[in-house]
Amino acid sequence: MLNDQRVLVMGGSSGIGEAVALRAANQGAEVTIASRSSERLEAALTRLPAGICARELDLCSDESVAAFFTAYSPWHHVILAGSSTQVGSVRSLPLEQARDGMQNKFWGAYHLGRHVRIERGGSLTFVSGVYAQRPNVNAVLQGAINAAIEGLMRGLALEFAPCGVRVNAVSPSTTATPLWDRLGAEGRKQKFAEMAQRLPVGKVATPDDIAQAIIFLATNAFATGSTLLVDGGDALV
């Protein structure tokens, strides 16, 4: 379904974004991955199929985002795979870190919405997160940002509708990405074991589990304004 279509994956240098890039390339797409880190992009290219391009881009800069999309022809599908945000309760999380989290994830998505150029019949897909549906005392900011991303998505679905562009979001739970390497090997193993025990599906998501849902929304011509919850039942428990 993606044969010969141009797909841009923001945050495509690792985790969910890298899995999306791999799936899209395997379905015949012309894939470009983008990230702030040139080093991470170069490392990702060694793991991904030949032919994928990489471009450095900081979504936090509105000017850089505008210049990027001016320089390229409109894309068929654009995916923003999300970014890390700080965890903690409202009263414990330093205000500067909280503002950085909002800048990185929400304002990056907003800048993308301002300047993205997509072909008629194409799509824009965001990644939010289950805390938008199930608040967590240690991730209050994450829940607020994810809810804001989903609200932005629904508004953009209406704004982009006259252009024939669909806008959706995928909402995952804990996913086995390099993000969790910060816990160390044992901490990561313990985190995943605890989540697997709690979730109804009995396991933690792989990046490809979420990538599969993203590709589904990107290629389903009747999906717009939708949040697809792919959380292993996390919102239920």
C-alpha positions as CSV (number, residue, x, y, z in Angstrom):
1,M,0.0,0.0,0.0
2,L,3.0,2.3,0.4
3,N,4.7,1.4,-2.9
4,D,6.5,4.4,-4.4
5,Q,5.1,6.8,-1.7
6,R,7.3,9.3,0.1
7,V,7.2,8.7,3.9
8,L,8.8,11.0,6.4
9,V,9.3,9.6,9.9
10,M,10.2,12.2,12.5
11,G,12.0,10.6,15.4
12,G,13.0,7.8,13.1
13,S,16.4,7.2,14.5
14,S,15.4,4.7,17.2
15,G,12.5,2.9,18.9
16,I,9.0,3.2,17.4
17,G,10.1,5.6,14.7
18,E,12.8,3.3,13.5
19,A,10.3,0.4,13.4
20,V,7.9,2.5,11.4
21,A,10.7,3.4,8.9
22,L,11.5,-0.3,8.5
23,R,7.9,-1.3,8.0
24,A,7.3,1.5,5.5
25,A,10.5,0.6,3.5
26,N,9.5,-3.1,3.4
27,Q,6.2,-2.0,1.9
28,G,7.9,-0.2,-0.9
29,A,7.9,3.4,0.4
30,E,10.6,5.9,-0.2
31,V,11.5,6.6,3.4
32,T,13.3,9.6,5.1
33,I,14.0,9.6,8.8
34,A,14.6,12.8,10.7
35,S,16.0,13.6,14.2
36,R,17.9,16.2,16.0
37,S,21.0,14.0,16.4
38,S,23.1,13.3,13.4
39,E,25.0,10.6,15.3
40,R,21.8,8.7,16.0
41,L,20.6,9.1,12.4
42,E,23.9,7.6,11.1
43,A,23.6,4.7,13.5
44,A,20.0,4.0,12.5
45,L,21.0,3.9,8.8
46,T,23.3,1.0,9.6
47,R,20.4,-1.0,10.9
48,L,17.8,0.0,8.3
49,P,17.5,-1.2,4.7
50,A,19.6,0.6,2.0
51,G,18.0,3.5,0.3
52,I,16.5,5.2,3.4
53,C,17.6,8.8,3.7
54,A,18.3,10.8,6.9
55,R,17.9,14.5,7.6
56,E,18.8,16.4,10.7
57,L,15.9,18.5,12.1
58,D,15.0,20.1,15.4
59,L,11.2,20.3,15.8
60,C,11.6,22.7,18.7
61,S,12.6,25.4,16.2
62,D,9.6,26.7,14.3
63,E,12.0,28.4,11.8
64,S,13.9,25.2,11.1
65,V,10.6,23.3,10.6
66,A,9.4,25.9,8.2
67,A,12.6,25.8,6.2
68,F,12.7,22.0,6.1
69,F,9.3,21.7,4.5
70,T,9.9,24.5,2.1
71,A,12.9,22.7,0.8
72,Y,11.1,19.5,0.0
73,S,8.1,18.4,-2.2
74,P,5.0,17.5,-0.2
75,W,5.1,14.0,1.4
76,H,2.5,11.3,1.1
77,H,2.7,10.3,4.8
78,V,4.3,12.1,7.8
79,I,4.7,10.3,11.2
80,L,5.8,12.0,14.4
81,A,7.0,9.1,16.5
82,G,7.1,11.1,19.7
83,S,9.8,12.2,22.1
84,S,10.8,11.6,25.7
85,T,9.2,13.7,28.5
86,Q,10.2,14.0,32.1
87,V,8.3,12.0,34.8
88,G,7.2,13.1,38.2
89,S,4.4,14.6,40.1
90,V,3.5,18.3,39.5
91,R,5.0,19.4,42.7
92,S,8.2,17.3,42.5
93,L,9.1,17.9,38.8
94,P,11.3,21.0,38.4
95,L,9.5,23.7,36.4
96,E,12.3,24.1,33.9
97,Q,12.1,20.3,33.1
98,A,8.4,20.5,32.8
99,R,8.6,23.3,30.3
100,D,11.3,21.5,28.3
101,G,9.0,18.4,28.1
102,M,6.1,20.5,26.8
103,Q,8.5,22.3,24.3
104,N,9.9,19.0,23.0
105,K,6.7,17.0,22.5
106,F,3.7,19.4,22.3
107,W,5.3,22.4,20.6
108,G,7.3,20.2,18.3
109,A,4.0,18.7,17.1
110,Y,2.4,22.1,16.9
111,H,5.3,23.4,14.7
112,L,4.9,20.4,12.5
113,G,1.2,21.1,12.1
114,R,2.0,24.7,11.1
115,H,4.4,23.8,8.3
116,V,4.0,20.2,7.2
117,R,3.2,19.8,3.5
118,I,1.3,16.6,2.6
119,E,-0.2,15.4,-0.7
120,R,-3.9,15.1,-1.1
121,G,-4.9,11.7,0.1
122,G,-2.0,11.5,2.5
123,S,-1.8,11.5,6.2
124,L,-0.2,12.9,9.4
125,T,0.1,10.6,12.4
126,F,1.2,11.5,15.9
127,V,2.2,9.2,18.8
128,S,0.6,10.2,22.1
129,G,0.4,7.8,25.1
130,V,-1.9,5.9,27.4
131,Y,-1.5,8.4,30.3
132,A,-3.9,10.7,28.3
133,Q,-6.6,8.1,29.2
134,R,-5.2,6.7,32.5
135,P,-3.6,9.4,34.7
136,N,-0.6,8.4,36.8
137,V,0.6,10.4,39.8
138,N,4.2,10.0,38.7
139,A,3.5,11.1,35.1
140,V,1.1,14.0,35.4
141,L,2.9,16.1,32.8
142,Q,3.1,13.2,30.4
143,G,-0.6,12.7,30.6
144,A,-1.3,16.4,30.0
145,I,1.0,16.5,27.0
146,N,-0.4,13.3,25.5
147,A,-4.0,14.7,25.9
148,A,-2.8,17.9,24.3
149,I,-1.3,16.0,21.4
150,E,-4.6,14.2,20.9
151,G,-6.6,17.5,21.0
152,L,-4.2,19.0,18.5
153,M,-4.7,16.0,16.3
154,R,-8.5,16.3,16.3
155,G,-8.3,20.0,15.4
156,L,-5.9,19.4,12.6
157,A,-8.1,16.6,11.2
158,L,-10.7,19.3,10.7
159,E,-8.3,21.9,9.5
160,F,-6.6,19.7,7.0
161,A,-9.8,18.0,5.7
162,P,-10.4,20.4,2.9
163,C,-6.9,19.6,1.6
164,G,-7.7,15.9,1.6
165,V,-5.2,15.1,4.4
166,R,-6.1,12.8,7.3
167,V,-4.7,13.2,10.8
168,N,-4.7,10.5,13.5
169,A,-2.8,9.4,16.6
170,V,-1.6,6.1,18.1
171,S,-1.6,5.9,21.9
172,P,0.8,3.2,23.2
173,S,1.7,2.0,26.7
174,T,5.2,1.1,27.8
175,T,7.2,-0.1,24.8
176,A,10.6,-1.8,24.8
177,T,12.6,1.0,23.2
178,P,16.1,2.4,24.0
179,L,14.4,5.0,26.1
180,W,14.4,2.6,29.0
181,D,18.2,2.0,28.8
182,R,18.5,4.9,31.3
183,L,17.4,2.4,34.0
184,G,20.3,0.1,33.4
185,A,20.1,-3.5,32.4
186,E,18.6,-4.8,35.6
187,G,16.2,-1.8,36.0
188,R,14.9,-2.2,32.5
189,K,14.4,-5.9,33.0
190,Q,12.5,-5.2,36.3
191,K,10.4,-2.5,34.7
192,F,9.3,-4.7,31.8
193,A,8.6,-7.7,34.1
194,E,6.4,-5.5,36.4
195,M,4.5,-4.2,33.4
196,A,4.0,-7.6,31.8
197,Q,2.6,-8.9,35.1
198,R,0.1,-6.0,35.3
199,L,-1.0,-5.8,31.6
200,P,-3.9,-8.1,30.4
201,V,-1.8,-9.2,27.4
202,G,1.0,-10.4,29.7
203,K,3.8,-8.6,27.9
204,V,5.4,-5.3,27.0
205,A,4.9,-3.9,23.5
206,T,7.7,-4.1,20.9
207,P,8.3,-1.1,18.7
208,D,6.9,-3.0,15.8
209,D,3.6,-3.6,17.6
210,I,3.1,0.2,17.6
211,A,4.6,0.7,14.1
212,Q,2.0,-1.8,12.8
213,A,-0.8,0.4,14.2
214,I,0.8,3.6,12.8
215,I,1.0,2.1,9.3
216,F,-2.6,1.0,9.6
217,L,-3.8,4.5,10.3
218,A,-1.6,6.1,7.7
219,T,-3.0,3.8,5.0
220,N,-6.6,3.6,6.0
221,A,-8.4,6.1,3.8
222,F,-11.4,6.3,6.2
223,A,-9.5,7.1,9.4
224,T,-9.2,10.7,10.5
225,G,-9.5,12.3,13.9
226,S,-8.9,8.9,15.5
227,T,-6.8,7.9,18.5
228,L,-5.9,4.2,18.3
229,L,-5.2,2.8,21.7
230,V,-2.5,0.1,21.4
231,D,-1.7,-0.4,25.1
232,G,-2.0,-4.0,25.9
233,G,-5.0,-3.2,28.1
234,D,-3.1,-0.7,30.2
235,A,-6.1,1.8,30.3
236,L,-8.3,-1.0,31.7
237,V,-6.1,-1.7,34.8
